[in-house]
């Protein structure tokens, strides 16, 4: 296994990291979707260039900076929900890619109204 690491490398596209961040954030109760109305089901189906509307990542020297634009469900505590989303995104990226997450910035783009 050690010899394999010396002669090969793994490259993870920024799109993959952005998709991991988007899916992780939308797993949190109170997060309705990414800006652009990307729900977890749609995130899996969208093309890589469209995911950037709600999730943007910058990978430099093995360090990741994430910017997310979220739509929140009405009635949830925004700071507490954002903190949960930040932690979930950081853990998901670090566990799945081995990259180090330095920032997870969240912008609340809207609130989803209660449907009657």
Secondary structure as the mmCIF struct_conf table of DSSP 4:
data_model
#
loop_
_struct_conf.conf_type_id
_struct_conf.id
_struct_conf.beg_label_comp_id
_struct_conf.beg_label_asym_id
_struct_conf.beg_label_seq_id
_struct_conf.end_label_comp_id
_struct_conf.end_label_asym_id
_struct_conf.end_label_seq_id
HELX_RH_AL_P HELX_RH_AL_P1 UNK A 2 UNK A 7
HELX_RH_AL_P HELX_RH_AL_P2 UNK A 14 UNK A 26
TURN_TY1_P TURN_TY1_P1 UNK A 27 UNK A 27
BEND BEND1 UNK A 28 UNK A 28
TURN_TY1_P TURN_TY1_P2 UNK A 29 UNK A 30
STRN STRN1 UNK A 31 UNK A 34
TURN_TY1_P TURN_TY1_P3 UNK A 35 UNK A 37
STRN STRN2 UNK A 38 UNK A 38
HELX_RH_AL_P HELX_RH_AL_P3 UNK A 40 UNK A 45
BEND BEND2 UNK A 46 UNK A 46
TURN_TY1_P TURN_TY1_P4 UNK A 48 UNK A 50
HELX_RH_3T_P HELX_RH_3T_P1 UNK A 51 UNK A 53
TURN_TY1_P TURN_TY1_P5 UNK A 54 UNK A 54
STRN STRN3 UNK A 55 UNK A 60
TURN_TY1_P TURN_TY1_P6 UNK A 61 UNK A 62
STRN STRN4 UNK A 63 UNK A 73
TURN_TY1_P TURN_TY1_P7 UNK A 74 UNK A 75
BEND BEND3 UNK A 76 UNK A 76
HELX_RH_AL_P HELX_RH_AL_P4 UNK A 78 UNK A 97
HELX_LH_PP_P HELX_LH_PP_P1 UNK A 99 UNK A 99
STRN STRN5 UNK A 100 UNK A 112
HELX_LH_PP_P HELX_LH_PP_P2 UNK A 113 UNK A 115
#
